[in-house]
Amino acid sequence: MDQSLLGGAGRQREWAGLGFPKACSIQSLLCLDLGSANGCGLPQLHKLRQDNCGLYSHIRGIPISYGDVNSLTAGVRSFVEEGIALCQPDQVHICDGSEQENKMLIKSLAGGRHHRGPAQKCFALRIGSTIAKREGWLAEHMLILGITNPEGEKKYITAAFPSACGKTNLAMLNPSLADYKVECVGDDIAWMKFDSKGVLRAINPENGFFGVAPGTSTETNPIAMNTVFKNTIFTNVASTSDGGVFWEGMESSLAPNVQITDWLGKPWTKDSGKPAAHPNSRFCTPAAQCPIIDGAWEDPAGVPISAMLFGGRRPAGVPLIYEARDWTHGVFIGAAMRSESTAAAEHKGKVIMHDPFAMRPFFGYNFGDYVAHWLSMEKRGKVPKIFHVNWFRKSAEGKFMWPGYGENSRVLDWVLRRINGESCFVDSAIGHIPSEGALNLTGMKEQIDESELFSLPRDFWSQEVQDIRTYFESQVGSDLPASIYNELEQLATRVADL
C-alpha cells in the first residue's frame, strides 16, 4: 500500500463549494524536525525567529541545510545530537517557522509526493494551518465523527486530543448506550470552513489512519482491529511465529505456543521486563476499509459541525466533561489545554504538559496569532459549542474513575442534549457541568462516584490557574489576545470562591 495518508494518487480532490485546496503532502525528507522540542527551549510559540535562513556548517559531522545551530539552547542541542546519532540523516533542517521556510516547504508540495510518518505530518499540518490562517478557515489536529441518537437525529462532532489520548478510540466508538450509532469521518485531521449559509463544515483530508498500536485490542477498539488486518503497514510492532503482529493489549488473542519477536528483533516473553512493541508503534491503514466509515467521509461539501471537544490525560482535578459558556471561553479552554505526557510526546516520565488545542507539535505560525484567528471565527459564521472532556481522572487509590471506551457514548449523549438546548447543566467555576442525574448512567456495570468525578478541588484549580498564567506569560506574552487573559482572570476569581 503505497498511498499517501494526506492526499496522494486517488485522493487529489477538489473541495467543491468550500474552496479548500487539493489534498496534498510533502516528500519524506532526511531531516530532524525540532517543532516538538519546544519544551526544551525552542522559541516556537512566542515570536518565531525570522533570521535563521542560511546554511550553518555541520553538527556532529552532518551538514545543516537550513537554520542556525547557535540559536539552540544547550538542552535542544543535546536533543538534536541524540536524534542525529539515532537516525544518521544526510542533513539536518532546523525549523524556525519563518515566512521563507514556509514558502520553501509549500513549494515542496508539488509533484504528488507522499506523506510518510509523523515528522512529515508535522510539516503538513503546519503548512495547512498557515494556509488556513491566510484564507480564513481552520486546519486542526482533530477527529471527526457522526453520532445518531435513538430518534434518528445525527450530529457531527470534532475532537482535539494529544496523540495517544484516545482520538482513534472515540472516532471508532462502539456505543454502550442502546440505539446510538457512531460513524467515523476521520481520526486525526480536520479542515473546517464556513459555507455560504454560515455553517461550519469539516472534511478529513487524509486517506487513512495512522494510529498508535499498543492498547488497541478487540476489547478496547474492535472497530480498529477489524480495520487494520489487511492492506496495512505496521511500524515498530512485535512479530509472531505464525506470521502475525503483536503489541501490548493483544494478549487475549494470542494462539497457544506462539513465539514473539520484539520490535528490536529479539525473542520476547511476558517476563522480559520490557514492552514487545515500541510504545509509539503504529498502524497505517486505508480509511475506506473501516467498517463504520461515514457515508459522507469523502463528500467535498464536508459535514456540518455542531460541537467541538478538547481534552487530554488529566489524572487529577479535571472533571469528566464541562461546557464552555461561549465561544471566547471555549477558545480559552483550548489555549489552556494540558495533558499528561504519552509515548507520542518527546518527554520522558509522567509530566503534565501544556498542549494548546492539541496542536503544540503542529503550530505553523505565532501562537498568539493562532488564538486570535480562532477568536475571529465567531464573526465568520455560526460557531459550534465547545466542551472539555477527561476520560482519565483517577481516584485516591490510583484507579480510573470512568471506564471509558464505549461508555463515552454517555458523555456524547449529554453533548447532543446540550446542542439541542436542553437545560441539563449547572454552572461551576470552570463552566457548565451535568446537573445531578443528567448523565445517563443506566445499565452501567461500574459504580460511578459522580460527586468525586465532577469535584473541583480548590487547591488543584488554584495551581492550575497559576500554571496557565506562567505558560501564557512566558511563551506568548503580549501576543496573546487580551480577551484570553481576561478569561484567565475570570477563572482565577471564580476559583478563589470555591
Buried (B, 14 or more C-beta within 10 A) or exposed (E): EEBBBBBBEEBEBEBEEBEBBEBBBBBEBEBBBBBBBBBBBBBBBBBBBEEBBEEBEEBEEBEBBBBBBEBBEEEBBEBBBEBBEEEEBEBBBBBBBBEEBBEEBBEBBEEBBBBBEBBBBBBBBBBBBBBBBEEEBBBBBBBBBBBBBEEEEBBBBBBBBBBBBBBBBBBBBBBBBEEBBBBBBBBBBBBBBBBEEEBBBBBBBBBBBBBBBBBBBBEBBBBBBBBBEEBBBBBBBBBBEEEBBBBBBBEEEBEEEEEBBBBEEEEBEEEEEEBBBBBBBBBBBBBEBBEBBBEBBBBBBBBBBBBBBBBBBBBBBBBBBBBBBEBBBBBBBBBBBBBBBBBBBBBEEEEBBBBBBBBBBBBBBBBBBBBBBBBEBBEEBBBBBBBBBBBBBBEEEEEEBBBBBBBBBBBBBBBBBBBEEEEBBEEBBBBBBBEEEBBBEEEEEEEBEBEEBBEBEEEBBBEBBEBBBEBBEEBBEEBBBEBBBEBBEBBBEBBEEB
